[in-house]
Amino acid sequence: MSRPTQRRRLLAATAVLTGLALISASPATADTALYHEQYRPQFHFSPTQNWMNDPNGLIWYRGQYHLFFQYNPSGNTWGNMSWGHAVSTDLVHWKQLPVAIPQDSDEMVFSGSVVLDKDNSSGLGTTANPPLVAVYTSLVKATGIQRQSLAYSIDGGLTWTKYAGNPVLDRNSQNFRDPKVFWYGPARRWLMAVALSDQHKVSFYSSTDLKNWTHLSDFGPAGATGGAWECPDLFPLPVDGNPGSTKWVLVVGTQSIAGGTGTQYFTGDFNGTTFTTDDPASYTPPPGTTLDDFESGTYGDWTTTGTAFGTGPASGTLPNQQTVSGYQGTSYVNSYHGGDASTGTLTSPTFTLSRPYLNFLVGGGNHPHIDGAGDGSAPPGQIFADFSGDTYGTGWTATGSFANSGPTAESLPGQLSPKVLDTYTPEGDPGTGTITSPAFTVTSNYIDLQTAMGDHANDLPNPTAVNLIVDGKVVATATGSNSGDLNWTSWDTSAYLGRQAQIQVVDNNTGGWGHIAVGDIVFSDQPAAPRDMQTAVNLIVDGKVVRTATGSDSETLDWTSWNLHDLLGKQAQIQIVDNNTEGWGHILADDFTLADAPALSSLQRAHWVDYGEDFYAAGTYNDAPGDRRIMLAWMNNWNYGQEIPTSPWRSADTFPRQLTLRTVNGKVQLVQQPVSELATLRGTGTAVPTATADSSTSTLPVSGGTLELQADFTRGTATDFGLDVRTGSGQRTRIGYDTTTSQVYIDRTASGLVDLDPTFPGVQRAPLALGSGPLHLHVLVDTSSVEVYAENADGEQVVLTDQVFPDPASTGVDLFAENGTTTLSHLQAWQLKSIWP
């Protein structure tokens, strides 16, 4: 069970034609009928209404697949966590049932699993009617302590009773959650895998009665450790279908390679007590020419400014700093000298870029370099408002919670005046209303304003925004960045010169970061430069920053690499910059090496179940018929999960996947496919004739809001090629292959509604070498999601899942190629029927 951080918390067209255009959809319009609202998934499970996250308690029992899930019975944002419940006989069509295990005054019911206690080892049922037993994390509301508890059902999962002896396992920890329990036959006992989230560990326990648990071992840290570890799962699978050759798979949720939250896996061995991964114990980067490893104990010819970098490299952790790890040898660069408040630079001597990659270790704060950033000072011009008085100013009006409020004296980073407008006053995040300026004449080419706090765009439900209103319409808007740092936004107002306007601050958000702050507002003839808050490692060529890297808000250094192919032979310098004085306001670096191959970060070396943005909290079914290993995941992301534009529900699950293990190039890999029951949703199919593209995009005789596509590509000379889905009105979701990087990708930057969060628009990539072989794509397109299963000729596979929010009428499918040719040698397409009435 993941708890939200302070970051922030359908139409299926049915017209079927024959001939060359066997599949085509009538232009779709938004429907408001239950289960057919705009963006409602049509073949993925979503609750009738309200918020859902992690799948829980996945079990097959007496002909039904039970899906329990983290659920808020009272609203469509996270809270009041209870177990919702749905059942299916075919993993496709779902019936939602009443809440199974509700929260109460003492606890919220976090994630867990369900087992059939067929021998009644727990004594919670009878041998004639053995119980279903849920093992869940109980969050103690008063303390935040997470402990493991039981609930049981003796009527097939319809009603549940919490065990009177709860909790059954308690470490007095706030980071101990998400138990996956299963029967381990060789030892005839129950096994539990549970996350020690802040330690990046999975802990294993055993029990003979589900009530009394004995600690066996811990696994981790390993793989990706950038975020908390959650939702572990452990299960065996035969390798290459051979039951005599079995590997165990450990699945763990954490920070993903795509951003936000994702799910990694390890293959290895489990002896009933300890899990041992197949991965090597350590990583050795490619060899090369070392520019500096700082083992001399001095900076040598490097030059410093300010005080942040001290007089020489650090040896170990600095005073008052969290433990630093991951550096090579004994010394490394650390700008925590004097704490986060110190600033400065460290610059290398000039050197020649003589090899195609520059590899190095980086850690510390995540504050990227921004071209054109300045010191945060106001641009020249007329100050329209600085909120330095007791009121917002003459002519300003306020409504709602802000009717009797005024500016607040604060000391925010970047603040220029003694006070700011902050809608957190007077009622905190629950407060809502507007604050509106008097009318004024636009007399400058730009309006520059400082904003901070909540990032909830004006065109989304529940905004926290500052809007420029001309003739009653919002013509420009700004919001915060889920941060207390005041930074500049610039509106180009040249088109409105001489017009009457107002500035209105809108706060309709009551959740996390549900407020906005505004600093100085300046009428100027130039845009304000954003404030330079970087903690970054920069490569400077000809006086310009041409490559940059930053930390990940972690004291663990990790490898990164810059591709220098276009810069070979040039003179360069490395400059390490710390211009940040707030939390994580420091940078760590070590071991700069020119090499012929890139070093891989821990995120790149990790094995990802899914490389997309929207696959998390994955779990597999206990007791599935035929020993099938079937996985479901939450199809959302904590970066923006509470902001997706859906109502009255929020969140869906991925389509169920069947898992196998396959040996590819001598290594065992997890392979996934949509469960075969998907075929029951297929409508009329279309086999599209072979098609080619040469630096062009062409429309294919296929369209629809809900589609299954199976495509084979021959790469040709194109640098990028693939399919665009959900096209129309300038929108597209691009499913492509980049031959220059050997990566499959989903590009959702133009997919429709994308401004729900700064992290939402983007390109998610997965490594997949093709060589001279073909690319096979298996794609599932729903009203608000795309799932891509990509495979090469060797059988190596990557999977990506992303949410998208296109217009209902954007239903086209295109073939594209950039900078050359490609051949679509095969495309089979099906319209998919809705699972809802």
HELIX and SHEET records of a PDB file:
HELIX    1   1 GLY A   19  ALA A   21  5                                   3    
HELIX    2   2 GLY A  185  ALA A  187  5                                   3    
HELIX    3   3 SER A  197  GLN A  199  5                                   3    
HELIX    4   4 GLY A  400  PHE A  402  5                                   3    
HELIX    5   5 SER A  494  TYR A  496  5                                   3    
HELIX    6   6 HIS A  565  LEU A  567  5                                   3    
HELIX    7   7 SER A  602  ARG A  605  1                                   4    
HELIX    8   8 PRO A  625  ASP A  627  5                                   3    
HELIX    9   9 GLY A  641  GLU A  643  5                                   3    
HELIX   10  10 SER A  676  LEU A  681  5                                   6    
SHEET    1   A 5 LYS A  95  ILE A 101  0                                        
SHEET    2   A 5 SER A  82  SER A  88 -1                                        
SHEET    3   A 5 GLN A  64  TYR A  71 -1                                        
SHEET    4   A 5 ASN A  50  TYR A  61 -1                                        
SHEET    5   A 5 TRP A 649  ARG A 650  1                                        
SHEET    1   B 4 GLU A 107  LEU A 116  0                                        
SHEET    2   B 4 LEU A 132  VAL A 140 -1                                        
SHEET    3   B 4 GLN A 146  SER A 153 -1                                        
SHEET    4   B 4 THR A 161  LYS A 162 -1                                        
SHEET    1   C 4 GLU A 107  LEU A 116  0                                        
SHEET    2   C 4 LEU A 132  VAL A 140 -1                                        
SHEET    3   C 4 GLN A 146  SER A 153 -1                                        
SHEET    4   C 4 LEU A 169  SER A 173 -1                                        
SHEET    1   D 4 PHE A 176  TYR A 184  0                                        
SHEET    2   D 4 ARG A 189  LEU A 196 -1                                        
SHEET    3   D 4 LYS A 201  SER A 207 -1                                        
SHEET    4   D 4 THR A 214  PHE A 219 -1                                        
SHEET    1   E 4 GLU A 230  VAL A 239  0                                        
SHEET    2   E 4 ASN A 242  GLN A 255 -1                                        
SHEET    3   E 4 THR A 261  PHE A 270 -1                                        
SHEET    4   E 4 PHE A 275  THR A 277 -1                                        
SHEET    1   F 4 GLU A 230  VAL A 239  0                                        
SHEET    2   F 4 ASN A 242  GLN A 255 -1                                        
SHEET    3   F 4 THR A 261  PHE A 270 -1                                        
SHEET    4   F 4 HIS A 607  TRP A 608 -1                                        
SHEET    1   G 3 GLY A 288  ASP A 292  0                                        
SHEET    2   G 3 ILE A 587  ALA A 595 -1                                        
SHEET    3   G 3 VAL A 333  ASN A 334 -1                                        
SHEET    1   H 4 GLY A 288  ASP A 292  0                                        
SHEET    2   H 4 ILE A 587  ALA A 595 -1                                        
SHEET    3   H 4 TYR A 357  GLY A 364 -1                                        
SHEET    4   H 4 SER A 554  ASN A 563 -1                                        
SHEET    1   I 4 THR A 303  GLY A 306  0                                        
SHEET    2   I 4 GLY A 344  THR A 347 -1                                        
SHEET    3   I 4 GLN A 571  ASP A 578 -1                                        
SHEET    4   I 4 PHE A 351  THR A 352 -1                                        
SHEET    1   J 5 THR A 303  GLY A 306  0                                        
SHEET    2   J 5 GLY A 344  THR A 347 -1                                        
SHEET    3   J 5 GLN A 571  ASP A 578 -1                                        
SHEET    4   J 5 THR A 535  VAL A 541 -1                                        
SHEET    5   J 5 LYS A 544  THR A 550 -1                                        
SHEET    1   K 4 GLN A 382  ALA A 385  0                                        
SHEET    2   K 4 ILE A 516  SER A 524 -1                                        
SHEET    3   K 4 LYS A 419  ASP A 422 -1                                        
SHEET    4   K 4 THR A 408  ALA A 409 -1                                        
SHEET    1   L 4 GLN A 382  ALA A 385  0                                        
SHEET    2   L 4 ILE A 516  SER A 524 -1                                        
SHEET    3   L 4 TYR A 446  MET A 453 -1                                        
SHEET    4   L 4 SER A 483  ASP A 492 -1                                        
SHEET    1   M 4 THR A 397  ALA A 398  0                                        
SHEET    2   M 4 GLY A 433  THR A 436 -1                                        
SHEET    3   M 4 GLN A 500  ASP A 507 -1                                        
SHEET    4   M 4 PHE A 440  THR A 441 -1                                        
SHEET    1   N 5 THR A 397  ALA A 398  0                                        
SHEET    2   N 5 GLY A 433  THR A 436 -1                                        
SHEET    3   N 5 GLN A 500  ASP A 507 -1                                        
SHEET    4   N 5 THR A 464  VAL A 470 -1                                        
SHEET    5   N 5 LYS A 473  THR A 479 -1                                        
SHEET    1   O 4 TYR A 616  THR A 620  0                                        
SHEET    2   O 4 ILE A 630  TRP A 634 -1                                        
SHEET    3   O 4 ARG A 657  VAL A 664 -1                                        
SHEET    4   O 4 LYS A 667  PRO A 674 -1                                        
SHEET    1   P 3 ARG A 682  VAL A 688  0                                        
SHEET    2   P 3 THR A 821  LEU A 832 -1                                        
SHEET    3   P 3 ALA A 691  ASP A 694 -1                                        
SHEET    1   Q 6 ARG A 682  VAL A 688  0                                        
SHEET    2   Q 6 THR A 821  LEU A 832 -1                                        
SHEET    3   Q 6 LEU A 707  THR A 714 -1                                        
SHEET    4   Q 6 LEU A 775  ASP A 782 -1                                        
SHEET    5   Q 6 SER A 785  GLU A 791 -1                                        
SHEET    6   Q 6 GLN A 797  GLN A 803 -1                                        
SHEET    1   R 6 THR A 697  SER A 703  0                                        
SHEET    2   R 6 GLY A 812  GLU A 818 -1                                        
SHEET    3   R 6 ASP A 720  GLY A 728 -1                                        
SHEET    4   R 6 GLN A 731  ASP A 738 -1                                        
SHEET    5   R 6 GLN A 743  ASP A 747 -1                                        
SHEET    6   R 6 VAL A 763  PRO A 767 -1                                        
END                                                                             
